[in-house]
Amino acid sequence: MLKNIRELIQKSKYISLLFLALHIAGFVSSLDAIMGTRTSQGAIAWVISLNTFPSIALPAYWVLGRSKFNGYVKARRDDESDLSHIAARIRKDKFSFKSELADQYPAARAAELLAKIPILTGNSSELLIDGEETFASIFEGINQAEKYILVQFFIVKDDNLGRKLKARLISKARQGVRVYFLYDEVGCHNLPAPYLEDMRAAGIEVANFHSRKGPNNRFQINFRNHRKIVLIDGKTCWIGGHNVGDAYLGNGPKFSHWRDTHIKIKGPANLPVQLSFLEDWHWATDRTIELDWQAALTPQGDQRILIIPSGPADKLETVGLMFTHAINSARNRIWIASPYFVPDEGIIAALQLAGLRGVDVRILIPDRPDHKLIYLAAFSYFKQAGKSGVKFYRYTKGFMHQKAMLVDDMVSAIGTANFDNRSFRLNFEITAMITDNDFNNEVEKMFLEDFSNSRIMLPDELAEKPIWFRFLVRLSRLSSPML
């Protein structure tokens, strides 16, 4: 019996030492969170959890806690790289397609400084609504490719749509067209190896974004390359909300209708989209590919477009500042569509001020969620912003996944960025901002159609929910800086 007691005491000592070690490690990690977390809300959330529940919070922090992507070499910051010369050329003051907007309007100048790329003229664009229209356009573009195809998606599924994409890419590769396929390894974690092996066997260059590349990123799975880009011969590109899968055509098991938006662009605005792909490809493979930079210089219209790539390697929080700037610039209206609405306090304050100065502020979100925690957290923001006249519309015709914005009658934005902490600080995103009356009229019609398929949230909607629901809303709000 004495032996058993001694063994029990010995085990309890080990448990106590382990418990102490976890709390020490949690305390040290909380200091790192204070110094490195970008928002005070996020730092507070991590400090409390690391010191209260270190056994749970500690591994979560070292896997999910960082918001700065270390080691990503942006060509615009590397004076010696080949890509830096391309970026410098696009930014050049005397560039023949550089718009005069930045010289006339301080708001446009601020947007250019955020993007580190000028607003370019000579473009035409086409609004693509929902999956059938979007992928019909993309597949037609792939069929017409003569020199090269750049493909980048966050999620690719090995289903009917995914296999159609693969078959077209393989066909073009066998015709001698150079094909480059870049995917996010987290978003595509279920993509089977044979899918990629078939493309490699056909001569397609395939790479994952490799977000865990380098010793400082090895244990991080929190960063995503959320961009969706298809670019053909330096002439035409497609960007927007669609990933590749049957669900994006409305054929998924969960949602009968999938509402999404893409944009097709022709003209010089392809240059910065192509540069964004090359930067990501350079990070993923340590290689630079030779592409045609003259093709995109052919004017295709008179639209002025600003391409804004953004990500956790940026010095500034590019996409969050872009949204804040757009809201503050609105004089008559700002309509926003986002499937995930978990903004920071700066965005909420900007929306409240816009509502108070009489701007028609409408936020369009899904009525049916695909992420419960984000769905719950959003309720608290509805109550907060709604007090100043902001209207919230809940899309009821299936699931709404588009990322779109309309500011007054001047500017619209279509891209990949959501109104949440992940897009603001953790994802690599890309957004096109278009200044063109005819295009903006199309975006207005699109929004009005979406509003007609939505219901307006009532001011007391949250108050009428049961207390357990309201408690979960508050709990989700507290964790929202870590989402």
C-alpha positions as CSV (number, residue, x, y, z in Angstrom):
1,M,0.0,0.0,0.0
2,L,2.9,2.4,0.9
3,K,4.3,1.7,-2.6
4,N,1.0,2.6,-4.2
5,I,0.8,5.8,-2.1
6,R,4.3,6.8,-3.1
7,E,3.5,6.2,-6.8
8,L,0.3,8.3,-6.5
9,I,2.3,11.1,-4.9
10,Q,4.9,10.9,-7.6
11,K,2.3,11.0,-10.3
12,S,0.6,14.0,-8.6
13,K,4.0,15.8,-8.6
14,Y,4.3,15.2,-12.4
15,I,0.8,16.4,-12.9
16,S,1.5,19.5,-10.8
17,L,4.7,20.2,-12.7
18,L,2.9,19.8,-16.0
19,F,0.1,22.1,-14.8
20,L,2.7,24.7,-13.8
21,A,4.6,24.4,-17.0
22,L,1.4,24.9,-19.0
23,H,0.6,28.0,-17.1
24,I,4.1,29.4,-17.5
25,A,3.9,28.7,-21.2
26,G,0.5,30.3,-21.4
27,F,1.8,33.4,-19.6
28,V,4.8,33.7,-21.9
29,S,2.5,33.2,-24.9
30,S,0.2,35.8,-23.6
31,L,3.1,38.3,-23.7
32,D,3.7,37.3,-27.3
33,A,0.0,37.9,-28.0
34,I,0.1,41.4,-26.4
35,M,3.1,42.3,-28.6
36,G,2.0,40.7,-31.8
37,T,-1.8,40.6,-32.1
38,R,-3.0,43.4,-34.4
39,T,-6.2,44.3,-32.4
40,S,-6.6,45.0,-28.7
41,Q,-9.8,42.9,-28.7
42,G,-7.8,39.9,-30.1
43,A,-5.0,40.5,-27.7
44,I,-7.4,40.6,-24.7
45,A,-9.2,37.4,-25.9
46,W,-5.9,35.5,-26.2
47,V,-4.5,36.8,-22.9
48,I,-7.6,35.7,-21.0
49,S,-7.8,32.3,-22.6
50,L,-4.0,31.6,-22.4
51,N,-3.9,32.3,-18.7
52,T,-7.2,30.7,-17.8
53,F,-7.3,27.5,-20.0
54,P,-3.7,27.1,-21.2
55,S,-4.1,23.4,-22.0
56,I,-6.6,24.3,-24.7
57,A,-5.6,27.8,-25.6
58,L,-1.8,27.2,-25.9
59,P,-1.9,24.8,-28.9
60,A,-4.7,26.9,-30.5
61,Y,-2.6,30.1,-30.2
62,W,0.5,28.6,-31.8
63,V,-1.5,27.2,-34.6
64,L,-4.0,29.9,-35.1
65,G,-2.8,33.0,-33.2
66,R,-0.5,34.8,-35.5
67,S,-1.9,37.5,-37.9
68,K,1.4,38.4,-39.6
69,F,2.6,36.2,-42.4
70,N,6.4,35.9,-42.1
71,G,8.7,35.4,-45.1
72,Y,6.4,36.2,-48.0
73,V,8.5,38.2,-50.4
74,K,6.4,40.9,-52.0
75,A,8.0,41.8,-55.3
76,R,7.1,45.5,-54.7
77,R,9.4,45.6,-51.7
78,D,12.3,43.7,-53.3
79,D,14.3,46.2,-55.3
80,E,16.4,43.4,-56.9
81,S,13.7,41.0,-58.1
82,D,12.4,40.7,-61.6
83,L,8.9,41.3,-60.4
84,S,9.8,44.6,-58.7
85,H,10.6,46.0,-62.2
86,I,7.2,44.9,-63.5
87,A,5.5,46.4,-60.5
88,A,7.5,49.7,-60.9
89,R,6.4,49.8,-64.5
90,I,2.7,49.4,-63.6
91,R,3.1,52.2,-61.0
92,K,5.0,54.5,-63.3
93,D,3.8,58.1,-63.4
94,K,3.9,58.3,-67.2
95,F,2.2,54.9,-67.7
96,S,0.0,55.4,-70.7
97,F,-3.2,53.9,-69.1
98,K,-2.8,55.6,-65.7
99,S,-6.1,57.3,-64.8
100,E,-6.2,61.0,-63.8
101,L,-8.7,60.3,-61.0
102,A,-6.0,60.2,-58.3
103,D,-4.9,63.7,-59.4
104,Q,-8.4,65.1,-59.1
105,Y,-9.8,63.3,-56.1
106,P,-8.0,62.7,-52.8
107,A,-10.2,59.7,-52.1
108,A,-8.9,58.1,-55.3
109,R,-5.3,58.9,-54.4
110,A,-5.7,57.2,-51.0
111,A,-7.1,54.1,-52.7
112,E,-4.1,54.0,-55.1
113,L,-1.7,54.3,-52.2
114,L,-3.4,51.4,-50.4
115,A,-3.2,49.2,-53.6
116,K,0.3,50.4,-54.4
117,I,-0.9,50.2,-58.0
118,P,-2.5,53.0,-60.1
119,I,-6.1,53.2,-61.3
120,L,-5.9,52.0,-65.0
121,T,-8.1,53.1,-67.9
122,G,-8.9,51.3,-71.2
123,N,-10.8,48.4,-69.6
124,S,-14.1,46.7,-70.2
125,S,-15.8,44.4,-67.6
126,E,-18.7,42.1,-67.5
127,L,-20.8,41.3,-64.4
128,L,-21.3,37.5,-64.0
129,I,-24.1,36.5,-61.8
130,D,-24.1,33.0,-60.3
131,G,-22.2,29.9,-61.2
132,E,-23.6,28.8,-64.6
133,E,-22.9,32.2,-66.2
134,T,-19.5,32.5,-64.5
135,F,-18.1,29.1,-65.4
136,A,-19.5,29.2,-68.9
137,S,-17.6,32.5,-69.4
138,I,-14.4,31.0,-67.8
139,F,-14.5,27.8,-69.9
140,E,-15.0,29.8,-73.1
141,G,-12.0,31.9,-72.2
142,I,-9.9,28.8,-71.5
143,N,-10.9,27.3,-74.9
144,Q,-9.7,30.5,-76.6
145,A,-6.3,30.6,-74.8
146,E,-3.3,30.7,-77.2
147,K,-0.2,31.2,-75.0
148,Y,-0.8,30.6,-71.3
149,I,-3.5,30.2,-68.6
150,L,-3.1,31.2,-64.9
151,V,-5.6,29.5,-62.6
152,Q,-5.8,30.1,-58.8
153,F,-8.6,29.0,-56.5
154,F,-9.1,28.6,-52.7
155,I,-11.3,25.5,-53.1
156,V,-11.3,23.0,-55.9
157,K,-13.5,19.9,-55.7
158,D,-13.0,16.7,-57.6
159,D,-16.7,16.6,-58.7
160,N,-18.4,17.3,-62.0
161,L,-17.4,21.0,-62.3
162,G,-13.9,20.3,-61.0
163,R,-13.4,17.5,-63.5
164,K,-14.7,19.8,-66.3
165,L,-12.1,22.4,-65.4
166,K,-9.3,19.8,-65.2
167,A,-10.3,18.3,-68.6
168,R,-10.2,21.8,-70.3
169,L,-6.8,22.6,-68.8
170,I,-5.3,19.3,-69.8
171,S,-6.7,19.7,-73.3
172,K,-5.0,23.2,-73.7
173,A,-1.8,21.9,-72.2
174,R,-1.6,19.2,-74.8
175,Q,-2.1,21.8,-77.5
176,G,1.0,23.5,-76.3
177,V,-0.5,26.2,-74.1
178,R,1.4,26.8,-70.9
179,V,-0.9,26.2,-67.9
180,Y,-0.1,27.2,-64.2
181,F,-2.4,25.9,-61.5
182,L,-2.1,27.3,-58.0
183,Y,-4.3,26.1,-55.1
184,D,-4.6,26.7,-51.3
185,E,-3.6,23.5,-49.5
186,V,-6.0,24.1,-46.6
187,G,-9.0,25.0,-48.8
188,C,-8.1,22.0,-51.0
189,H,-7.3,19.5,-48.3
190,N,-9.9,17.0,-49.6
191,L,-8.6,17.3,-53.2
192,P,-7.3,13.8,-54.1
193,A,-3.8,13.4,-55.3
194,P,-4.8,11.8,-58.7
195,Y,-6.6,15.0,-59.6
196,L,-3.3,16.9,-59.5
197,E,-1.2,14.0,-60.8
198,D,-3.4,13.9,-64.0
199,M,-2.6,17.6,-64.6
200,R,1.1,17.2,-64.0
201,A,1.2,14.3,-66.4
202,A,-0.3,16.5,-69.1
203,G,2.5,19.1,-68.6
204,I,0.6,21.5,-66.3
205,E,2.6,23.3,-63.7
206,V,0.9,22.6,-60.4
207,A,1.7,24.1,-57.0
208,N,0.1,24.7,-53.6
209,F,0.4,28.1,-52.0
210,H,2.5,26.6,-49.3
211,S,1.4,28.8,-46.4
212,R,3.4,26.7,-43.9
213,K,6.6,27.3,-45.9
214,G,9.6,28.5,-43.7
215,P,10.5,27.8,-40.1
216,N,8.3,30.6,-38.7
217,N,5.2,29.3,-40.5
218,R,5.6,25.6,-40.0
219,F,2.8,25.1,-37.4
220,Q,0.5,27.8,-38.8
221,I,-2.7,26.8,-40.5
222,N,-4.4,30.1,-40.0
223,F,-3.4,31.8,-43.2
224,R,-5.3,31.2,-46.4
225,N,-4.8,32.2,-50.0
226,H,-8.5,33.1,-50.7
227,R,-7.9,34.5,-54.2
228,K,-9.9,33.2,-57.1
229,I,-8.2,34.1,-60.4
230,V,-8.3,32.8,-64.0
231,L,-6.2,34.8,-66.5
232,I,-5.8,34.1,-70.2
233,D,-2.8,35.3,-72.3
234,G,-2.5,38.6,-70.3
235,K,-5.7,39.8,-72.0
236,T,-8.7,38.6,-70.0
237,C,-9.1,37.7,-66.3
238,W,-11.9,36.5,-64.0
239,I,-12.1,37.3,-60.3
240,G,-14.9,37.0,-57.7
241,G,-16.5,34.8,-55.1
242,H,-16.8,31.4,-56.8
243,N,-14.6,28.5,-56.0
244,V,-14.7,25.3,-58.1
245,G,-17.3,22.8,-57.2
246,D,-20.9,21.7,-57.9
247,A,-22.1,23.5,-54.8
248,Y,-21.2,26.8,-56.6
249,L,-23.7,25.9,-59.3
250,G,-26.4,25.3,-56.7
251,N,-26.0,21.5,-56.9
252,G,-24.7,21.0,-53.4
253,P,-26.4,18.8,-50.7
254,K,-26.9,21.7,-48.3
255,F,-28.1,24.7,-50.4
256,S,-30.4,24.4,-53.4
257,H,-29.4,27.8,-54.7
258,W,-25.9,29.4,-54.4
259,R,-25.9,33.2,-55.0
260,D,-22.5,34.4,-56.0
261,T,-20.8,37.1,-58.3
262,H,-17.8,37.1,-60.5
263,I,-16.4,39.7,-62.9
264,K,-14.7,39.4,-66.3
265,I,-12.1,42.1,-67.1
266,K,-10.4,42.9,-70.4
267,G,-7.7,45.5,-70.8
268,P,-4.7,46.9,-68.8
269,A,-6.3,46.0,-65.4
270,N,-5.1,42.5,-66.2
271,L,-1.5,43.7,-65.4
272,P,-1.9,44.0,-61.6
273,V,-4.0,40.7,-61.5
274,Q,-1.2,39.0,-63.4
275,L,1.4,40.5,-61.0
276,S,-0.6,39.3,-58.0
277,F,-0.5,35.7,-59.4
278,L,3.2,35.9,-60.1
279,E,3.9,37.1,-56.5
280,D,2.0,34.1,-55.1
281,W,3.6,31.7,-57.6
282,H,7.1,33.0,-56.7
283,W,6.4,32.4,-53.0
284,A,5.0,28.9,-53.6
285,T,7.8,27.7,-56.0
286,D,10.7,30.1,-55.6
287,R,10.4,30.6,-59.4
288,T,9.5,33.4,-61.7
289,I,7.6,32.6,-64.9
290,E,7.9,34.6,-68.1
291,L,4.6,36.1,-69.2
292,D,3.4,38.7,-71.8
293,W,3.1,42.1,-70.3
294,Q,2.2,43.8,-73.6
295,A,-1.0,42.0,-74.3
296,A,-2.9,43.7,-71.4
297,L,-1.9,47.2,-72.8
298,T,-4.4,46.9,-75.6
299,P,-7.3,49.1,-74.7
300,Q,-10.6,47.3,-74.5
301,G,-12.9,50.1,-73.3
302,D,-13.0,53.2,-71.2
303,Q,-13.6,51.8,-67.7
304,R,-11.3,52.8,-64.9
305,I,-10.4,49.9,-62.7
306,L,-8.3,49.6,-59.5
307,I,-7.1,46.2,-58.6
308,I,-6.4,45.8,-54.9
309,P,-4.4,42.7,-53.8
310,S,-4.3,42.4,-50.0
311,G,-3.0,40.0,-47.4
312,P,-1.3,39.4,-44.0
313,A,2.1,40.3,-45.5
314,D,1.0,43.9,-46.1
315,K,2.4,46.6,-43.8
316,L,-1.1,48.0,-43.6
317,E,-4.4,46.2,-43.2
318,T,-5.2,46.9,-46.8
319,V,-8.7,45.5,-47.3
320,G,-10.0,46.7,-43.9
321,L,-8.8,50.2,-44.7
322,M,-10.2,50.0,-48.2
323,F,-13.7,49.2,-46.8
324,T,-13.4,51.9,-44.1
325,H,-12.4,54.4,-46.8
326,A,-15.3,53.5,-49.0
327,I,-17.8,53.8,-46.2
328,N,-16.4,57.2,-45.1
329,S,-16.5,58.4,-48.7
330,A,-20.1,57.5,-49.3
331,R,-22.5,60.5,-49.6
332,N,-25.7,59.0,-50.8
333,R,-25.6,55.3,-50.5
334,I,-23.4,52.3,-49.7
335,W,-24.7,48.8,-50.3
336,I,-22.6,45.9,-49.1
337,A,-23.0,42.1,-49.7
338,S,-21.0,39.7,-47.7
339,P,-21.7,36.1,-46.5
340,Y,-19.7,36.7,-43.3
341,F,-20.3,39.9,-41.4
342,V,-18.0,40.1,-38.4
343,P,-16.4,43.6,-38.7
344,D,-14.0,45.3,-36.3
345,E,-15.0,48.4,-34.3
346,G,-13.6,50.8,-37.0
347,I,-15.9,49.4,-39.6
348,I,-18.9,49.5,-37.2
349,A,-18.1,53.2,-36.3
350,A,-17.8,54.1,-40.0
351,L,-21.2,52.4,-40.8
352,Q,-22.8,54.2,-37.8
353,L,-21.5,57.6,-38.9
354,A,-22.6,57.0,-42.5
355,G,-26.1,56.1,-41.3
356,L,-26.2,59.2,-39.1
357,R,-25.3,61.6,-42.0
358,G,-28.2,60.2,-44.0
359,V,-26.4,57.7,-46.2
360,D,-28.5,54.8,-47.4
361,V,-26.6,52.0,-45.8
362,R,-27.7,48.4,-46.6
363,I,-25.9,45.2,-45.6
364,L,-26.9,42.0,-47.4
365,I,-26.1,38.7,-45.6
366,P,-27.4,35.2,-45.8
367,D,-30.4,34.1,-43.8
368,R,-29.2,30.5,-43.7
369,P,-25.6,30.2,-42.3
370,D,-22.9,27.8,-43.3
371,H,-20.7,28.8,-40.2
372,K,-22.7,28.9,-37.0
373,L,-20.2,30.8,-34.9
374,I,-19.9,33.7,-37.4
375,Y,-23.7,33.6,-37.9
376,L,-24.2,34.1,-34.1
377,A,-21.5,36.8,-33.7
378,A,-23.1,38.9,-36.5
379,F,-26.3,39.4,-34.5
380,S,-24.5,41.7,-32.0
381,Y,-23.2,43.9,-34.9
382,F,-26.7,44.2,-36.3
383,K,-28.0,45.6,-33.1
384,Q,-25.1,48.0,-32.7
385,A,-25.1,49.4,-36.2
386,G,-28.9,49.3,-36.6
387,K,-29.3,52.1,-34.0
388,S,-27.9,54.6,-36.5
389,G,-30.2,53.7,-39.4
390,V,-28.2,50.9,-41.0
391,K,-30.5,48.4,-42.7
392,F,-29.7,44.7,-42.7
393,Y,-31.2,42.4,-45.4
394,R,-31.1,38.6,-45.0
395,Y,-31.0,36.7,-48.3
396,T,-33.6,34.0,-48.2
397,K,-33.3,32.4,-51.7
398,G,-30.6,29.8,-50.8
399,F,-27.1,30.8,-49.6
400,M,-25.5,34.2,-50.5
401,H,-21.7,34.0,-51.0
402,Q,-21.0,37.1,-53.1
403,K,-18.6,39.9,-52.0
404,A,-19.8,43.1,-53.6
405,M,-20.1,46.8,-52.8
406,L,-21.7,49.8,-54.4
407,V,-20.7,53.3,-53.3
408,D,-23.0,56.2,-54.5
409,D,-23.3,56.1,-58.3
410,M,-19.5,56.2,-58.6
411,V,-17.7,53.0,-57.6
412,S,-18.5,49.4,-57.3
413,A,-16.3,46.6,-56.0
414,I,-16.3,42.9,-56.8
415,G,-13.8,40.5,-55.3
416,T,-13.0,37.8,-52.8
417,A,-12.8,39.7,-49.4
418,N,-15.5,39.3,-46.8
419,F,-16.4,41.7,-44.0
420,D,-14.6,39.7,-41.3
421,N,-11.4,39.4,-39.4
422,R,-10.1,36.6,-41.6
423,S,-10.3,38.7,-44.8
424,F,-9.1,41.9,-43.0
425,R,-6.0,40.3,-41.5
426,L,-5.4,36.6,-42.3
427,N,-6.4,35.9,-46.0
428,F,-4.7,36.8,-49.2
429,E,-7.5,38.5,-51.2
430,I,-8.1,40.4,-54.4
431,T,-10.7,43.1,-55.2
432,A,-11.6,45.0,-58.3
433,M,-13.0,48.5,-57.9
434,I,-14.7,49.8,-61.0
435,T,-15.6,53.5,-61.9
436,D,-18.1,53.3,-64.7
437,N,-21.7,54.5,-64.8
438,D,-23.0,51.7,-67.0
439,F,-21.3,48.9,-65.0
440,N,-22.5,50.5,-61.7
441,N,-26.1,50.5,-63.1
442,E,-25.8,46.8,-63.6
443,V,-24.5,46.3,-60.1
444,E,-27.4,48.4,-58.8
445,K,-29.9,46.2,-60.6
446,M,-28.2,43.1,-59.2
447,F,-28.5,44.4,-55.7
448,L,-32.1,45.4,-56.1
449,E,-32.9,41.9,-57.3
450,D,-31.1,40.5,-54.3
451,F,-32.9,42.8,-51.9
452,S,-36.2,41.6,-53.4
453,N,-35.2,38.0,-52.4
454,S,-34.4,39.1,-48.9
455,R,-36.1,40.1,-45.7
456,I,-35.3,43.2,-43.6
457,M,-34.2,42.5,-40.1
458,L,-36.4,44.0,-37.4
459,P,-34.9,46.1,-34.7
460,D,-36.0,43.8,-31.9
461,E,-35.2,40.6,-33.7
462,L,-32.4,39.7,-31.3
463,A,-34.4,40.7,-28.2
464,E,-37.1,38.2,-29.2
465,K,-34.7,35.3,-29.3
466,P,-34.5,33.0,-26.2
467,I,-31.9,33.9,-23.6
468,W,-29.6,30.9,-24.5
469,F,-29.4,32.3,-28.1
470,R,-28.6,35.8,-26.8
471,F,-25.9,34.3,-24.5
472,L,-24.3,32.4,-27.5
473,V,-24.4,35.7,-29.5
474,R,-22.5,37.5,-26.8
475,L,-20.1,34.6,-26.4
476,S,-19.5,34.5,-30.1
477,R,-18.9,38.2,-30.2
478,L,-16.2,37.9,-27.6
479,S,-14.4,35.3,-29.7
480,S,-14.9,37.2,-33.0
481,P,-11.4,38.8,-32.9
482,M,-10.0,35.2,-33.1
483,L,-12.3,34.0,-35.9
